[in-house]
Amino acid sequence: MRFRALLAIAVLTLAVAACRSPFGPQYEYEEQIYLRVDGAATVVIDSSIAALVALRGVALDPGAPSSSDRAELRKMFEAAGCHVDNVGQPWRRRGRRYVQVRLSTPDVRALSTCGLLAWSTYALDRIPDGLHYRQAVGAPTARDPGPVSWDGTELVAFKLHLPSRVRDHNVRRLDVDAPGGLERGNILTWEQRLTDRRAGKPVAIEVRMDAKSILYTTLWLFGGAFTAAVAALGLIVWLTVRRGRKQAAARQS
């Protein structure tokens, strides 16, 4: 009986793990922006080939081996006006091929000139108490990906990795159990169902943040603490030397 109970618990645990990833949701298409306070940004796109076809109109066959050719993907993205840093090694999940593309720009507001990201408009403005970031995601550039094993539960995500303290945001999460605020590492996530994204349902992203980066503040605090520690150590050494001199003078007298 005890063995059967343990076996039942193990099966249930595996079933729960299969239904929900311990690392969070798995996205069919995920667009991450690593923003700096000066406006420069790195964009990382993790997507199935099928989603790239359906959402960004990329001329690839999701079922063909040639769709995994990293050099061809790089050429396509660069031809669309994107500054490509890297195209990662493709991988498979649920029978579909995925790829990662890393882009960069010196000005996040110019990202819409990249054909892969042209469904969005970007704005970053200085305001009296910091920075105001806005992004409006519009309709996709659709192409038929052919038969794909989508079941309607697939998710799309837009993530911001922010450099400074967040003052306000309008995050939208579909998972009722997920926290609505900041994730670890100053990350904000806006989620949408793939079906809604394909239908062109807009996504509005808005964040207000400090103008000074957390790294700058951390280094300043570290520098201040280090200076204070050195000053304290110097004071201790000076007091010790002074005390020693007084004791030596007392012995001589």
Secondary structure, DSSP 8 states (H G I E B T S, - for coil): -HHHHHHHHHHHHHHHHHHS-TT----SEEEEEEE-TTS-EEEEEEEEHHHHHHHH-----TTSGGGG-HHHHHHHHHHTT--EEEE---EEETTEEEEEEEEEES-GGGGGGSGGGTTEEEEEEEETTEEEEEEEE---------S----S--EEEEEEE-SS-EEEE----S-TTS-SS-BTTTEEEEEEEHHHHHTT--EEEEEEE-SS-HHHHHHHHHHHHHHHHHHHHHHHHHHHHHHHHHHHHHHH-
